[in-house]
Amino acid sequence: MSFKCDICGKGALVGNNVSHANNKTKKRSLPNLQTIRAIVDGSPKKVRTCTRCLKAGKVVKA
């Protein structure tokens, strides 16, 4: 299971930590995903959604 929102598809961002000496190391910024029981196609199902979708009302909780 990938680290992705089931509603909007938001996933991890990849970038670099850059030190004062210009050393670069990889970093990942992960979205705030929550596993909730939501109504999908008329029946409750567990989905992973980001908090932005929850707050916007794009998900109907069971």
C-alpha positions in Angstrom: 0.0 0.0 0.0 1.5 3.3 -1.1 1.6 6.4 1.1 -1.1 8.2 -0.8 -4.5 9.7 -0.1 -7.3 7.6 -1.6 -9.5 10.7 -2.3 -7.2 13.3 -3.8 -4.1 11.3 -4.6 -1.7 13.4 -2.5 1.6 11.6 -1.9 5.0 12.1 -0.5 7.3 14.9 -1.7 11.0 14.3 -2.2 13.7 17.0 -1.8 17.0 17.7 -0.3 18.2 18.9 3.1 20.9 21.4 2.3 23.4 22.3 5.1 25.4 25.4 5.5 28.3 23.6 3.9 26.1 22.8 0.9 25.9 19.0 1.8 22.8 17.5 0.4 20.9 14.6 1.9 17.5 13.2 0.7 14.3 13.9 2.7 10.7 13.0 2.3 7.7 15.2 3.3 4.8 12.9 4.1 1.1 14.0 4.0 -0.9 13.7 7.2 -2.9 10.6 6.4 -5.6 9.2 8.7 -7.2 5.7 8.3 -11.0 6.2 8.8 -14.2 4.2 8.1 -16.0 6.0 5.3 -19.0 5.2 3.2 -17.9 4.1 -0.3 -20.5 2.9 -2.8 -23.1 2.6 0.0 -21.1 0.4 2.4 -18.5 1.3 5.1 -14.9 0.7 4.1 -11.5 1.7 5.5 -9.8 4.4 3.5 -6.6 6.4 4.0 -7.4 10.1 3.5 -5.4 13.3 4.2 -6.7 15.7 6.8 -7.3 18.3 4.1 -9.9 16.1 2.5 -11.5 15.4 5.9 -11.7 19.1 6.8 -13.1 20.0 3.3 -15.9 17.4 3.7 -14.9 15.3 0.7 -15.3 12.1 2.9 -18.5 10.9 4.5 -17.7 9.1 7.7 -19.5 5.8 8.5 
